Amino acid sequence: MTFAVLYPNARTVQLAGEFNDWHPEETPLQQSSENGRWNIELELNEGAYQYRYVVDGRWQPDPYNSKVVQNEFGEENSLLQVDHNASLVTA
């Protein structure tokens, strides 16, 4: 699974979610081009995952994923469904 996002002015972009116990320091994204694209590739088991990006220390949902759920802080987490049998990943 590749997570990719555009943050042209960011210095750091990290990924936090149920797949890493919400520890963004474990999954820093790499800036892949000069246009501000950041990405990381993860192997995920089948299932549903909540996640957020941490951009320069600020937690925020994925701006390219409209599937969200409210978290215990009253903010939105992005939702991802991974289904290996159907070869389908939906965000």
N, C-alpha and C positions, 0 to 999 in steps of 0.2 A: 504494500500500500504506500503510495507516495502522497505526502502532504505538501502542497505548494501554495504559496500566497505571495502577493505583491505588497511590499512595504518599502517604497523607494528611499524614504528618509530614515529608516530604522538603523540602529547600530547593532542590536541583537534581537533575534526572534527565537523563541523557544516554544515547545509544545508540551502541554500538561493535560493529563486525562486519566481515565480509569485504567488504561493500559500501562501507566508508569506510576500509579499511586499518587497522581497529582504533583509530581516532582519535576518541574520544568527544567531544572539544571541537568537532568538525565537525557534530555532530547533537544539539544540545540539544533536549529536549522542552519543550513549552510547557504550563504548568498551565492547563487549560481550564475548571476550575470550582473552587468552594470545597470540594468534597468530596474533593480530592486526586487527581483524574484528570489525568494527563499524557498528551500525545500529540504525534505528529509524522507527517507524510505524506511518503513517499519514493517516487520512481519507480525501480523495480527491474527489471532485465532478467530474463528467464527463467533459472531455475536454482535451485540449493540454496545457502543462505547460513547460516553460523553467526553468532550475535550474542549480546551480553550487554547488560544495562543497567548503568549506573554511577550509583548513587544516593548522593548526598553523598560521592562519592569511593570508594565500595565497589562492586566489580564483582560482579555476580550474574546468574544465569540468569533468564529470563522466568518469573515465578511462575505464569503462565497458559498456558504451553506445556509439555506433557509430553514433547515430542520433544526429546531432548538427546543430545549426544555428548561424550565426555570429551576435554578439551584437554590440551596438553603439560604443564600445571601440575597435572594430576590433579583439575581442577575440571570442572564441566559448562558447556558452551555450549548455548544453545538453537538449534534447527534449524528453518529455514523453507524451504519449497519453493514457488517461483513458477512457474506454468505459464499463460502468456498464451493459448495456443491453446485450452485447455480453460476459460478464464476462471476459473481456480481458483487460490487461494492457500491453502495449508495450513500451519498452524503446529502 
